[in-house]
Amino acid sequence: MSRFTLTRRGGLAAVERTVRVVGGPGLTMVAVFLLRGSSGPAVLAWVGFALLGLGLVATGAGGYCPLYARLGFGRSRLIGGLRYGKD
């Protein structure tokens, strides 16, 4: 039997969830601020950054990242819950 037990693929650790929930709105606000003075192709870039910020908030709040799950990342823990680490 392995020392590690998979908890959930795509699951986010508490620190990463916090960074996403705090950083996502910041990225969105910067993108919206810069969007106001832009024109042409730059508008699409800033809209993309704003959507990325909203996606970070959504994945951070939910604690699950579909991209991480697709790439096979996940959280695992030692039996007994003493340490967290990668698979």
N, C-alpha and C positions, 0 to 999 in steps of 0.2 A: 504494500500500500504506500502511496506517495505521502510525503510529509506535507504537501500543499493540497488544499482543497479549493477548487474553483468556486467562487461565489457567484459571479455573473459576468459574462462577456459584455464589454461596453460600459461597465459600471465605472463611475468616477469616484475618486477619493475625496474626502472632505475638503482638503486644501484646493484641489482643482475645481471643485464645485464653487467654492468661495471666490476664486479668481475669476471664473467665468461669470458669476452673478454680479461681481463688482466691475469687472473690466468690460463686459458686454455693453452696458448702458453708456460707459465712457466712449467706447468706439463709435457707438451709434450717434451720440451727441456731437462728436468731432466731425463725423461724416456729414451730418445734417447741416452743421455750421459751414463747412467748406462747400457743400452742395449749393448753398444760396448764392455764392459768387461765381459759380462755374457755368460753363456752356459747352456744347458739343459733346465729344466722347467722354470728357471728364465726368459728366453727369452720370453716365452708366457706372463708372468706377466708384463714385461716392455712394450711389444707390446700392451697389454690391457690398460696400463696406458697412453700410447701415443695416442691411439684411444679415450680414455676417454677425454683427453685434447682437441683433435680436436672436439669432440662432444660438449664440453663446449663452445668452440669458435662458433660453428655453431648455437647452441641454443641461446647464448648471442647475436650474431649478428642479428638473426632473431626475437628475443624477444618472442619466443614461445618454451615451453618445452613439448614434447609429454608425458613424464612421469608424469609431473604435471597435464596435462589434464586428463590422465587416472586415476590418484589418486583423481581427483576432486578438486585440488587446483586451485585457480584463484585469480585475483585481483578484488576487488569491491570498490566502492567509495560512499561517501555520495552524495546525490543529491545536485548539486551545485559544486561538485568537490573540497571540502575543505580538505578532509582527505582520505587516502587510508588505506585499511585493508583487513583482511581475510573475507571470506564469513561468 
